[in-house]
Amino acid sequence: MLGKFTEQVQINVAASEVWNLYGTNEFPKFIVEKLPHIVEKVELIEGNGGAGTLVQVSLPGNPPYKEKFVLMDDEKRVKEVEIVEGGYLDLGFTFYGIKFEVIEKDENSSFIKLTIDFETKDVENIHLTIANLQAFLAIMKASADYLEK
């Protein structure tokens, strides 16, 4: 079963400023610092934050998993990440990808668009993706609050 969830948050900050957070190594640091109840630790395994970068993510009460940055487009302000080991893959998903897009609305506002694509043989796994979507919405709202100050 293929699935997709998309959510969008408006932020009253220029797209370039939002991308300066989302498109850099500052984003994982921000999440760990501001939302440790969602993400405990992000460790760089290889790469410099661009496409091909591999990180290990630790969530409270769960074993760590590995994500690979498969696309980092500074011009279009798009970041795509795929879980490549552990995490949802250990729970019966055969694919789990996350895409962030920063879309300019006007010079002082933008949208952060999140898309989660997944593939699973077990329809019961969909509730896990919905819970993850809620965690990402919390991250997006926290980043909006942080950047709007």
NORPEMO-V107498 format. One record per residue. N is the residue number from 1. RES is the residue in one small letter. D_FIRST is the distance of its C-alpha to the first C-alpha in Angstrom with 1 decimal. Layout:
BEGIN
N,RES,D_FIRST
N,RES,D_FIRST
END
This chain:
BEGIN
1,m,0.0
2,l,3.8
3,g,6.5
4,k,10.3
5,f,13.4
6,t,16.9
7,e,20.3
8,q,23.8
9,v,27.1
10,q,30.5
11,i,33.1
12,n,36.8
13,v,37.2
14,a,37.3
15,a,34.1
16,s,36.1
17,e,36.9
18,v,33.4
19,w,32.2
20,n,35.1
21,l,33.3
22,y,29.6
23,g,30.3
24,t,32.6
25,n,32.9
26,e,34.3
27,f,30.8
28,p,29.9
29,k,33.5
30,f,33.4
31,i,30.3
32,v,31.9
33,e,35.3
34,k,34.3
35,l,31.3
36,p,31.9
37,h,30.2
38,i,26.9
39,v,27.5
40,e,30.3
41,k,30.7
42,v,29.5
43,e,31.1
44,l,31.5
45,i,31.0
46,e,31.6
47,g,32.0
48,n,33.8
49,g,31.0
50,g,30.1
51,a,27.3
52,g,26.9
53,t,28.0
54,l,26.6
55,v,26.9
56,q,26.5
57,v,25.5
58,s,26.8
59,l,25.7
60,p,28.1
61,g,27.6
62,n,24.8
63,p,25.0
64,p,25.0
65,y,22.2
66,k,22.6
67,e,21.5
68,k,22.5
69,f,23.6
70,v,22.2
71,l,23.9
72,m,27.0
73,d,28.6
74,d,31.8
75,e,32.7
76,k,29.5
77,r,29.0
78,v,25.4
79,k,24.1
80,e,20.8
81,v,20.0
82,e,17.4
83,i,17.3
84,v,18.6
85,e,19.8
86,g,19.4
87,g,18.2
88,y,14.5
89,l,14.2
90,d,16.4
91,l,14.3
92,g,11.3
93,f,9.5
94,t,9.8
95,f,10.4
96,y,12.0
97,g,14.4
98,i,16.9
99,k,19.2
100,f,22.5
101,e,24.6
102,v,28.1
103,i,29.2
104,e,32.9
105,k,33.9
106,d,37.6
107,e,40.0
108,n,39.7
109,s,36.1
110,s,32.6
111,f,29.0
112,i,26.6
113,k,23.1
114,l,20.1
115,t,16.6
116,i,13.9
117,d,10.9
118,f,8.3
119,e,5.5
120,t,5.3
121,k,5.6
122,d,7.6
123,v,7.3
124,e,10.8
125,n,10.2
126,i,9.9
127,h,13.6
128,l,14.3
129,t,13.0
130,i,15.2
131,a,18.0
132,n,17.7
133,l,17.8
134,q,21.0
135,a,22.5
136,f,22.0
137,l,23.6
138,a,26.5
139,i,26.9
140,m,27.0
141,k,29.5
142,a,31.6
143,s,31.8
144,a,32.9
145,d,35.6
146,y,36.8
147,l,37.0
148,e,38.7
149,k,41.5
END
